[in-house]
C-alpha cells in the first residue's frame, strides 16, 4: 500500500515481495561456489590479469622508445643525420658479421655431429680437424668482408687499399712462397686424411703423437715429451703407424747351439697364450705368425714372428709383453738367447 492510500502496481508489489527471497538465493549460491572459503577462494575470486600483460607492457615500452628515437632523429641537422645513418649501418654490419659467425659455427657443429654419427669412431678425429679448419677459414673470411664494408661506410675508399695490397701481395708473395706452400699442403693433408689427431706418425724426420693439425703446421709430441711444430710445406712423406691395424714384430736371436724348432714352437705357444689371456685378447686381431729364421748373424740365429694388433697404438705394449714372456720361457726351456761375449784363450807356458 502507498501512503496516499492507493494500491501500488501489481508488478512493483511482486518485485518488492520477492526481494528477500532473491537475496537468500544469492547467499546460497555464493556459499555453494567452490574456493570462496580461505585464501584460495579469495585468490580465485580476484580478477586475473591478462595472459599477455607483461608482453604488452614490453611492446608498449619498445614502441614508445622507438617513437622517441625517431622524434630525436627528426630534430637533427643533415650532417648529424648522415653520421647517424653511417653509424647505424656500421652497427648492422657488425651485428650481421657476428650473426654469420654464430650461424657458421652452429652449422659446422651440426655437420660434425652428423658426420660423427654416419662414420666410424676412427673418423671422429678427422671430422674434428676439418671442422676446426673450416671454422677458422670462415671466421677470417667474414672478418675481411665486414672490415671492408665498415671502411666503406667510414668514407675510406678501398680501391687504393686493394691496389696497394695487390702490389704488396706480389712483392710479399715471392718471400712468402713457403707460407703459401704450407697452407696448400695442409689443405691436402686434411682432404686426403693423411694425418689425424692422436695418430703416431713420422714426418720430416720427427716422430711422435699428433696433437694438432692445422693448415699451417702439424704439432707432434715425442716419447720424451718434446713438442715439435712441423710446417706442412716440409712434409714430403707421412709414415702413419696407427692407421687401421699394425703388426707387433718380434725378433730374437738364439745361440747357434740352440734347437731352432724348439725355439719356434715356444713362440707359437706363447702367441696362443697371449691370445687366450683376457687382458690381451681384445688387442689381438688374429693368431701369431711365426715366420721362422730371419737371418744368420755373426753370433746368433735371428728368429722373427709378428702379431696383428687392433687398435694399432697398442702394438708397442703387445711387443713388450711378448718379449718378457719369451725371455722367461726360453730361460725355463734351456734355450740360450745369444749375446755378445768374449772368450779369451791364454797361451800355455813353455815347459822349462
Order of alpha helices (4+ residues) and beta strands (2+ residues): alpha-alpha-alpha-alpha-alpha-alpha-alpha-beta-beta-beta-beta-beta-beta-alpha-alpha-beta-beta-alpha
